[in-house]
Each structure stands twice: as C-alpha cells, then as structure tokens.
C-alpha cells in the first residue's frame, strides 16, 4: 500500500539519522545515558558494558539498523518493536523535563519528550500492522474453531454410526 511505502521511511528516517549520530559521537550523548546505564546494571540481569559511551554506541547502531529495516520494509514489525524498546529509555534519559528548573529549557525538553512519545505511538502502530493480513492470534483462534467443529462432526458421525450398527445387530440377533 502506498501509505506504508511513504510512512515507514518517514518514521524510520529519524532513527537512521539519530542512530548514526549516536554511533559516531557517543560521548556527546553519554551524560544523558549515565542514569539509564546505571539503572540497567543495578536493576536487571543484563550484561551491560562498563563504558557508557559503548552502550550509547550500541544503542545508536541498533537504531540505525532498525531504522533502515523499517524504512525499507524489511521485518518492519520487528524493527518498529526494537525501535520502541530503544526509544523509551532514550526519551526518559535525554528529555526528563520534570527535573529542569529553567522554564525555557523545561519547555524545550517537554516538547522533545512529547515528540518522542508521538514517535513511540507511530512505532507501536507499525509494530502491530499486519498489512491487512490476519494476525497470528486471529489465525490461531480460527484454526481452533475449525478443529472444534470438525471434532464435533466426527463425534456426531461416530455416534450415529454406532447407533446404526447397534440397530442392525439387534435385528440380526434373535434376542
């Protein structure tokens, strides 16, 4: 569909550019990422590199690759899900406007925060877009209903056959 061919590259372009910048210049983004990296080390079982700049660079490469995949329509649902997972900690780390006292800086960070939240909404829609095809869950439910109907028919036919055999047997036997 034409809309998908336009929307995916538009949505992915921000991540391609941002990911490339993060991968090339991780030290610029490092101060904002320190809190997230520290949280990941303390609260999760993930193996997080010691150097925060390395984590920023990895995040940048992930965004770059997933952004390209989304833009090209290659595994777009997976790419959108990966970008969603990457965008949340990035947004919380880089645009925590509630921690800023200066009104003009606070307004700018608030705008960036909600821009990212809007992008997250687009990514979530892209992550669940089945391109008009039935989802796996729908196909599973449909197959289960068909199986249930088939089993019911088999049971019904078996019961009718057993009754016919019983009638014929009663007629044939002198009881």
Backbone torsions as a table, in degrees:
resi	resn	phi	psi	omega
1	UNK	NA	143.2	-176.1
2	UNK	-60.3	-39.9	-178.5
3	UNK	-59.4	-45.3	180.0
4	UNK	-63.5	-39.2	-179.5
5	UNK	-65.0	-26.8	176.9
6	UNK	-89.6	-43.6	-172.6
7	UNK	-69.4	-41.4	-176.9
8	UNK	-61.9	-48.2	177.3
9	UNK	-64.0	-35.0	177.8
10	UNK	-64.0	-43.5	179.6
11	UNK	-70.1	-41.0	-177.8
12	UNK	-72.9	-25.6	-174.4
13	UNK	-59.0	-39.4	179.7
14	UNK	-61.2	-37.9	-178.4
15	UNK	-77.1	-32.3	176.0
16	UNK	-64.0	-49.9	-179.6
17	UNK	-66.2	-46.9	179.8
18	UNK	-65.0	-40.6	179.1
19	UNK	-65.1	-40.9	177.6
20	UNK	-62.7	-43.0	178.2
21	UNK	-63.3	-44.0	178.8
22	UNK	-63.3	-41.6	-178.7
23	UNK	-67.3	-37.3	-179.1
24	UNK	-80.4	-36.6	-174.4
25	UNK	-127.0	63.4	-175.7
26	UNK	-67.5	-25.2	-176.4
27	UNK	-69.2	-25.4	177.0
28	UNK	-69.9	-33.4	-178.2
29	UNK	-92.1	-11.2	-174.5
30	UNK	-54.9	-48.0	-177.2
31	UNK	-57.0	-38.7	-179.8
32	UNK	-71.3	-27.6	-175.1
33	UNK	-86.6	-13.6	-175.5
34	UNK	-55.1	-46.0	-178.2
35	UNK	-62.9	-42.2	-179.9
36	UNK	-67.0	-43.3	179.6
37	UNK	-63.1	-42.9	178.5
38	UNK	-62.7	-43.1	177.6
39	UNK	-59.7	-46.0	-179.7
40	UNK	-61.5	-39.1	179.3
41	UNK	-66.1	-42.6	-174.1
42	UNK	-80.6	-39.0	-168.6
43	UNK	-103.0	-9.5	-178.0
44	UNK	-124.6	166.9	178.6
45	UNK	-92.9	11.8	-178.5
46	UNK	-72.1	144.4	174.6
47	UNK	-83.7	101.9	-176.5
48	UNK	-104.7	128.2	178.7
49	UNK	-56.8	150.5	-179.0
50	UNK	-68.1	-35.6	-177.5
51	UNK	-85.1	119.0	-179.2
52	UNK	-62.0	-34.9	179.0
53	UNK	-61.9	-34.8	177.3
54	UNK	-65.8	-40.9	178.0
55	UNK	-63.0	-42.9	178.7
56	UNK	-62.7	-42.5	179.5
57	UNK	-63.3	-43.7	178.0
58	UNK	-60.7	-45.5	178.4
59	UNK	-59.4	-40.5	178.7
60	UNK	-63.5	-42.9	179.4
61	UNK	-66.1	-40.8	177.6
62	UNK	-60.1	-46.2	179.6
63	UNK	-64.3	-40.6	179.7
64	UNK	-61.6	-51.3	-177.7
65	UNK	-65.7	-46.1	-179.7
66	UNK	-66.8	-36.5	177.4
67	UNK	-64.2	-41.0	176.8
68	UNK	-65.5	-44.8	179.9
69	UNK	-60.0	-45.0	178.7
70	UNK	-62.9	-44.7	-178.8
71	UNK	-61.5	-36.7	-178.8
72	UNK	-88.0	-6.5	-179.2
73	UNK	76.9	22.2	177.9
74	UNK	-94.9	115.0	-176.5
75	UNK	48.2	54.4	-173.3
76	UNK	-63.4	-33.3	-179.9
77	UNK	-68.4	-44.2	177.8
78	UNK	-64.4	-45.4	179.8
79	UNK	-59.1	-43.8	179.5
80	UNK	-65.4	-38.7	178.4
81	UNK	-66.0	-41.7	178.5
82	UNK	-64.2	-44.5	178.7
83	UNK	-63.3	-37.7	177.1
84	UNK	-61.0	-46.7	-179.1
85	UNK	-64.4	-32.2	179.5
86	UNK	-80.0	-32.0	-175.5
87	UNK	-70.7	-35.8	-175.7
88	UNK	-60.6	-55.8	-180.0
89	UNK	-65.1	-34.1	178.0
90	UNK	-61.7	-44.8	-179.4
91	UNK	-65.0	-45.3	180.0
92	UNK	-63.8	-36.3	-178.7
93	UNK	-76.1	-44.0	-171.2
94	UNK	-90.1	-20.7	-173.1
95	UNK	-131.0	42.0	179.6
96	UNK	-80.2	77.3	-174.7
97	UNK	-62.1	-26.3	-177.8
98	UNK	-68.4	-12.6	179.2
99	UNK	-95.4	-3.8	-173.0
100	UNK	-100.0	132.6	-179.3
101	UNK	-88.2	-39.3	-178.1
102	UNK	-65.7	124.4	-174.1
103	UNK	-61.4	-41.8	-177.9
104	UNK	-69.6	-41.4	176.5
105	UNK	-65.6	-39.8	179.2
106	UNK	-61.7	-44.3	179.9
107	UNK	-63.2	-41.3	178.9
108	UNK	-63.9	-46.6	-179.8
109	UNK	-67.1	-33.8	177.0
110	UNK	-64.4	-42.9	178.1
111	UNK	-62.2	-44.4	178.5
112	UNK	-64.2	-39.6	179.1
113	UNK	-59.8	-48.8	-177.7
114	UNK	-74.7	-25.9	171.4
115	UNK	-62.9	-45.6	178.3
116	UNK	-65.5	-36.9	176.9
117	UNK	-63.2	-38.6	176.7
118	UNK	-64.6	-41.9	177.3
119	UNK	-63.4	-37.8	177.1
120	UNK	-60.6	-41.3	176.7
121	UNK	-59.3	-44.2	177.4
122	UNK	-63.7	-40.4	178.5
123	UNK	-65.1	-40.2	179.3
124	UNK	-64.3	-39.8	175.4
125	UNK	-63.0	-42.5	179.3
126	UNK	-66.1	-32.6	-178.6
127	UNK	-69.4	-26.3	-179.4
128	UNK	-105.9	2.4	-179.0
129	UNK	-73.0	116.5	-180.0
130	UNK	-97.3	10.3	178.9
131	UNK	56.9	37.1	178.3
132	UNK	82.9	-6.4	178.7
133	UNK	-86.7	150.8	177.7
134	UNK	-63.4	144.3	178.9
135	UNK	-73.4	165.6	177.7
136	UNK	-61.2	-40.5	-180.0
137	UNK	-62.4	-44.0	179.2
138	UNK	-63.4	-44.6	-179.8
139	UNK	-64.3	-35.6	178.2
140	UNK	-66.3	-46.5	178.3
141	UNK	-61.1	-41.6	179.7
142	UNK	-63.8	-43.8	178.8
143	UNK	-63.6	-38.4	179.0
144	UNK	-64.8	-41.7	177.8
145	UNK	-63.4	-43.6	178.5
146	UNK	-61.7	-44.5	179.4
147	UNK	-61.3	-43.2	179.4
148	UNK	-61.0	-44.3	178.0
149	UNK	-62.8	-43.6	-179.6
150	UNK	-63.5	-41.8	178.5
151	UNK	-63.8	-40.8	178.1
152	UNK	-61.7	-43.9	179.1
153	UNK	-63.9	-42.5	179.2
154	UNK	-62.6	-45.2	179.9
155	UNK	-62.8	-42.5	179.4
156	UNK	-63.1	-46.5	179.6
157	UNK	-64.8	-39.1	179.0
158	UNK	-64.3	-42.2	179.2
159	UNK	-63.4	-44.7	178.7
160	UNK	-63.6	-41.1	179.0
161	UNK	-64.2	-41.7	179.6
162	UNK	-63.5	-39.7	178.2
163	UNK	-64.7	-41.5	178.1
164	UNK	-62.6	-44.1	179.0
165	UNK	-62.4	-41.1	180.0
166	UNK	-63.8	-42.7	178.7
167	UNK	-62.6	-46.1	-179.8
168	UNK	-63.6	-38.0	179.7
169	UNK	-66.2	-42.3	179.0
170	UNK	-62.9	-39.2	179.5
171	UNK	-68.6	-36.5	-176.4
172	UNK	-76.5	-29.8	-178.0
173	UNK	-90.8	140.3	179.3
174	UNK	-83.2	63.5	-179.7
175	UNK	-105.8	NA	NA
